[in-house]
């Protein structure tokens, strides 16, 4: 789970701690992945992860690709991994099931809502790491994944919503209250 960004468009507020009304973005993401195996949170050690393993990307705040690589390296025993950005509160366990079901012979399966959402995807760990440069600081995730065969899973309404601004947070709260 990726939770290490700077929250630049949110006045540098820690996205993981943003309140959705009855839970934080981090709590919601952790609930979404509960029971699916080893969970690694990529972000600051100070995050309230309930004792889950936390790793940091190199360098700190090196971007989502660096965070993704750090998370993948933290689970050498895993063949397949779910990558989920903490700021995607519309993702549910059913989303994860659809992604896993689409993996087949691909290197990964990503949520798609008119564009790929690579921070909500299931990947073959070794395929991604084979493309990883020694220094991924500032590397775009699309560049990290460029050579991989990715299945696209159509997003349901609201599923690919990500919280990047205060307006996005208000939208997420409203959608979640509507059910």
DOTOR-442045 format. One record per residue (C-alpha): y, x, z. Coordinates in steps of 0.1 Angstrom, whole numbers, plus 5000, padded with zeros to 4 digits. Layout:
BEGIN
YXZ ...
This chain:
BEGIN
500050005000 503450144990 506050115016 508150425014 511150344992 514850395001 515950024997 518950144978 519849804964 519349654999 521949875016 519150125024 517349875045 513649935050 511949685028 508749685048 510649545078 512449265059 511848925075 510448645053 510948395081 507648415099 506548765090 507849085075 507049205040 504749465055 502849205076 502448975046 501149265024 498749375052 497449015055 496949005017 494649315018 492949245051 489149295048 489049475014 488149815027 490150125038 493850055038 496350345035 500050275039 502250525020 505550545039 507150675071 504950725101 507250495121 506050185102 504349935125 500949945107 498749845136 497050175137 496250195100 496350535083 499750625070 500450905045 503751025030 504451104994 505451464985 508251504986 509351215009 511150954988 509651124956 509250774941 506550524935 504350744913 504351014940 503550754965 500750614944 499250964940 499451034978 497650704985 494950774960 494351124974 494050985009 490950785000 488651044983 485650814990 486950524970 486050474934 488350174928 491650124946 494249844949 497849964947 500349704961 504049754967 505049605000 507949424982 505749184963 505248884987 503848654960 500648854957 497748684974 494048764980 493348544949 495648784928 493549074940 490348894930 491648834895 492649194891 489249314903 487549074879 489549204849 488749574856 485449584835 485449904814 489149964818 490850234839 492849974857 494049614857 497649524864 499549204870 501649104840 504548864838 506048954805 505949314815 503349524833 503649534871 501849864878 502549844916 500249554917 497049674902 493449784907 492650134894 489850374890 491050644913 489750944894 491250814861 494750794876 494451134894 493251294862 496751214847 498651324878 500951624875 501151884904 504751764911 505251384906 508651364922 510751134901 507951064877 507950704864 504850504871 504550404835 504450774825 501750844851 499650554837 500550604800 497250744789 495050494807 493350184794 494849894814 493849534814 496749284819 496248994842 498748714836 500848644868 500948294882 504448154889 506148354916 503248604919 505148904904 508348844923 509549164939 512249204965 514749454953 518049274963 519249034990 519148754964 515448844957 514748814995 516448474996 514348364966 511148494982 511948305014 512647984995 509448014974 507348075005 508847775023 508047554993 504447674995 
